[in-house]
Amino acid sequence: MTEDILFWSTPMGYVSGFPELQALWQHWHPSSQPTGDREDWLEAILRLDTLLNVHPREHVWVRTTTERQAVNAATGEVCTDAGRLARMKLVGPVANIGHLSQSYLSDPRLEGERVVNSYWAEPVFLAHAGRPVIRTTCGEGQGFPATKDTINALAPGRVCVKDIDPKMSFFTTTSPFDSHDFFSKVSMWSPDRPGALLVQPWVPLSAEYRFFVVGHKVVTGAGCIEHLTPLDALARPFDPRVERTRGASPVFEAPELVARYLQWAESYTAAWREAHSTCGDYVVDIALKTDTDEVVAIEMNGLHNSELYASDVRALFEEWCR
């Protein structure tokens, strides 16, 4: 029996109303592109366009303006039955900004997503990270070490600080450091929230790469190159291009390194499966630790909102929609 699939439009407004969306994605009309990040918009187009090509349209439902209704891609039927919508498999972006939306917190279909997005607490990830990953609190106590004390304990040297909620704040500093300067950076992101800041020793990393895993199977992968989308893919399912320093260096092809990365990723997914047999859909970002020539894990994310880069989106959705 073919499963009904619910495609959530993006939470940031890149996807317009369904009629315009459908026309745009059929004709690839660039003048209809709304204001927003170009890569996010193209990825939104590609996700739904691919879904409509790999899954029977009569079983594809697109959430348009509200979580409480969806439109059938083949018939135009509008479904407002909450129980029926809740039984549909979720594919595509979900509104998890700050991990605080009610849908993200409560929807049982996103339990695996929540586990993966807490990768920093998972022994499998920590064993492959190539350096300590320490959860801290910007203030004092609350069950976690203070960020300031943790950074100073790693002195001398540079450290990386990452805010885990939202997962978009990242900077490096030097220990020991100017406390006033540090807290002026952190305060806008992380008031006294327990365990909200990850502190890691800085290590030299190169050629960051993302693997997409569905059902514990490594399906596709691409270098973490911000300006590339699946439209730019050179090879499928694993694009050979990487960037020596993310966002700051030329792009080059490294097929031998990507083959090595794939071997690492398959070993990692096997270890993750042993620990989380029911949580097999995710992406894992990895890189080369250049001082030791070691492949290390950078972070994990759920499939729904992860940037596609130059991956094979068709291979991804064919596996995801099985």
ABEGO torsion letter per residue (X at the ends): XBBBBBBBBBAAGABBBAAAAAAAAAAGBAAABBBEBAAAAAAAAAAAAAAAAABBAAABBBBBABAABBBBAAAGBBBABAAAAAABBBBEBBBABGGABAAAAABAAAAAAAAAAAAAABAAAAAAAGBBBBBBBABBEGGBBBAAAAAAAAOBEBBBBBBAOBBABBBBBBOBBBAAAAAAAAAAABBBBBGABBBBBBBBBBGBBBBBBBGGBBABBBBBBAABBAAABABOABBABBBABBGABBBBBBAAAAAAAAAAAAAAAAAAAAABAABABBBBBBBBBAAAGBBBBABBBBAAABBAEABBAAAAAAAAAX
